[in-house]
């Protein structure tokens, strides 16, 4: 599934090579050649993942990572460090600060793509093409198909994204504001009560196969996907 990836790399040749390969893999690519420009990019568009060089002009990448992890808006963005610093102490330091993975230069495009997939699978499973199933309800992102007990379910595009997020994060309660950020994006401004409308539509779509009760209302907190029917 396509993701928006921010490449923070000051060496133009490396940045362009990475960007070309990411686009070939179907991703949308943003680029920045310094920590300051990266912060501006993140302020404008919240990426799904950041590839971050350690040795940047001005502020080092490790300091930018520390800032990202200290900001509630960006602390959950997966980050892979890309660096020529191969010492074990550097790797440990990067991971301790909050990097999800640490890839030393030089590396192959295939390895980078594999690392991205692995990190996204752990940190943002709703952005992968992996099929997911709960209590006989199955969702297949690649074909945009939802079925219950083997029967097809007709579902709208927004309800599909909402269901995909719930099914990849079962058991956790999400407020309306959190669902808006995760499903609509943090720069899309709609009323929080819009969530209620789409929850009703989602439950209605799931009713024919008896899966409507998987979406649970948690009074005063938000909504939760039950882990089993």
Secondary structure, DSSP 8 states (H G I E B T S, - for coil): ---EEEEE-S-HHHHHHHHHHHHHTT-EEEEESSHHHHHHHHHHS--SEEEEESS-SSS-HHHHHHHHHHSTTTTTSEEEEEES---HHHHHHHHHHT-SEEEESS--HHHHHHHHHHHHHHH-GGGS---EEETTEEEETTTTEEEETTEEE---HHHHHHHHHHHHSTT-EE-HHHHIIIII-TT----TTHHHHHHHHHHHHHHTTT-GGGEEEETTTEEEE-S--
